[in-house]
Amino acid sequence: MVPSAVDLESATLNAWPALQVAHDRLWVWRAAKGYSKRANSIHCLDPADSADADARLARLAALYKYNELEPVFRVTPLTSAGALAALDRAGWEVFEPSKVLAMETPEAQWDVQHHTRRFDPRDPDWFETQGRMSGYNAHTLGILKSILDAVACENCGVLAYSEEGEPVAAALATVSNGIGVYLNVVADPAYRGQGYGRAVMAAALNWTKSAGARSSVIQVLGNNAPALSLYGSLGFAPAYDYHYRKPAA
């Protein structure tokens, strides 16, 4: 059985920790110096947690401003009606509609068509290569390293290599609460469309299976048709949608 939204949200939060966290009942404020909206947004983890929503939204938005970050709220099926109403009253606008895809772990392993290699994600040979493919500058790469240092769950960095032996695709795999979580999936622009993204994901899925994952989850932008096609071909199916909200300009 595919896990519930609360299980999937818990697993993804564990797999990608923030560097600063504050709690307001079951609203969680997360920040990581602006790197990735997942780690720099407010999350409501209880659909019933609606009390004093306007005041709480204002307080947590002010906390972002105090830390010199833009306020962001991540809206999922766990977001309470009171939080949604407060966002509407405050005029926070929707951006980046996205999807959570999930699946049960099958019996068979995935076929890996290209050479791949596993790394400790804190190894510069993995995170610097992943950062280069993603176009990160030194500042962003430093934040990525700090996040990787903070991951408490078992995790693995994977690279896929071209026929010439060059690393051309990367993925981060984590097992949290028995769920495989896949992050920072990227392919070198010069090698896209040649199966390297599929190879690195297949290798990551095989690793989480060997590490005991009973199911898997990945998050993807709703308009990223190539990624949706790739993940669907690997067995992922839509679990639920989410989006982000931010104060109107």
LODREN-680162 format. One record per residue (C-alpha): x, y, z; residue in three letters. Coordinates in steps of 0.5 Angstrom, whole numbers, plus 2048, in hexadecimal, padded with zeros to 3 digits. Layout:
! residues N
XYZALA
...
This chain:
! residues 249
800800800MET
8028077FEVAL
80480B805PRO
7FF811807SER
800818806ALA
80281980DVAL
80781380CASP
80A816806LEU
80B81D808GLU
80E81A80FSER
81381680AALA
81581C806THR
81682180BLEU
81B81C80FASN
81E81B808ALA
81F822807TRP
82082680DPRO
82082D80EALA
826831812LEU
821835816GLN
81B832819VAL
81583681DALA
80F83381FHIS
808836820ASP
803830823ARG
80382C81CLEU
806831818TRP
80D830816VAL
811836814TRP
818834810ARG
81D83880DALA
82483680AALA
82783C808LYS
82283D802GLY
8248367FETYR
81E8327FCSER
8178347FELYS
81682D801ARG
81B82F806ALA
819837807ASN
811837808SER
80C83680DILE
80982F80DHIS
80282E811CYS
802826813LEU
7FB826815ASP
7F5827811PRO
7F1829818ALA
7F682E81AASP
7F2834818SER
7F283981FALA
7F584081FASP
7F783F817ALA
7F8846815ASP
7FC84881BALA
80184281BARG
802843813LEU
80484A815ALA
80984881AARG
80C842816LEU
80C847810ALA
81084C814ALA
815847816LEU
81784680FTYR
81884D80ELYS
81C84D815TYR
820848812ASN
82184C80BGLU
81D847807LEU
816847803GLU
810844807PRO
80E83E803VAL
808839805PHE
808832802ARG
800830801VAL
7FF828802THR
7F9824803PRO
7FB82580BLEU
7FA82C80BTHR
7F482F80FSER
7EE83280CALA
7F0838811GLY
7F783980EALA
7F4839807LEU
7EF83E809ALA
7F584280DALA
7F9842806LEU
7F3844802ASP
7F284A807ARG
7F984C807ALA
7F984C7FFGLY
7FF8477FFTRP
7FF8447F7GLU
80083D7F5VAL
80683B7F1PHE
80A8357EFGLU
8048307EFPRO
8078297F0SER
8068227F1LYS
80881C7F6VAL
8098167F2LEU
80980F7F6ALA
8098077F5MET
80A8017F9GLU
8117FE7F8THR
8107F87F3PRO
8137F17F4GLU
8187F27EEALA
81E7F77EDGLN
81E7FC7E8TRP
8237FB7E2ASP
8298007E2VAL
82B8017DBGLN
8318067DCHIS
8378057E1HIS
8358087E8THR
8398097EEARG
83780A7F6ARG
83A80F7FAPHE
839812801ASP
8358197FFPRO
83A81D804ARG
84081A7FFASP
8428207FBPRO
84281B7F5ASP
83B81B7F5TRP
8388227F8PHE
83D8267F4GLU
83B8227EETHR
8348237EFGLN
83582A7F0GLY
83882B7EAARG
8338287E6MET
82E82C7E9SER
8328337E8GLY
8338347F0TYR
83883A7F2ASN
83C8397F8ALA
83783C7FCHIS
8328377FATHR
8368317FALEU
838833802GLY
831833804ILE
83082C800LEU
836829804LYS
83382C80BSER
82C828809ILE
82F822807LEU
83382280EASP
82C823812ALA
82981D80FVAL
828818814ALA
825812810CYS
82980D80CGLU
82B810805ASN
82F80F7FECYS
8318147F9GLY
8318107F2VAL
8348127EBLEU
8338107E4ALA
8398107E0TYR
83A8117D8SER
83D80C7D3GLU
8438107D4GLU
8438107DCGLY
8418177DDGLU
83B8187E3PRO
83581A7DFVAL
82F8197E4ALA
82E8197EBALA
8298177F1ALA
8298177F8LEU
8258127FBALA
823811803THR
81F80C807VAL
81A80F80CSER
81580B810ASN
81680680BGLY
81480A805ILE
81980C7FFGLY
81A8137FEVAL
81D8167F8TYR
82081D7F7LEU
8258217F3ASN
82481D7EDVAL
8288207E7VAL
82B81F7E1ALA
8308237DDASP
82D8277D8PRO
8318247D2ALA
82F81D7D4TYR
82881E7D5ARG
8238197D1GLY
8288137D1GLN
82680F7D7GLY
82B8127DCTYR
8258147E0GLY
82180E7E0ARG
82880A7E2ALA
82980E7E8VAL
82280E7EAMET
8228067E9ALA
8298067EDALA
82680A7F3ALA
81F8067F3LEU
8237FF7F3ASN
8278027F9TRP
8218047FDTHR
81E7FD7FCLYS
8257FA7FFSER
8247FF805ALA
81D7FD806GLY
819802803ALA
8127FF802ARG
80F8057FESER
81280B7FBSER
8108127FAVAL
8138187F5ILE
81181F7F4GLN
8108227EEVAL
80E8297EALEU
8078287E7GLY
80982A7E1ASN
8108267E0ASN
80D8217DBALA
81481E7DAPRO
81581C7E1ALA
80D81A7E2LEU
80E8157DCSER
8158137DFLEU
8128117E6TYR
80C80E7E3GLY
81080A7DFSER
8138077E5LEU
80D8067E9GLY
80B80C7ECPHE
80480F7ECALA
8018157EFPRO
7FF8157F6ALA
7FD81C7F7TYR
7FE8247F5ASP
8028297F9TYR
8048307F7HIS
8078367FBTYR
80483D7FDARG
8088447FELYS
80684B7FFPRO
80484F7F9ALA
8098537F6ALA
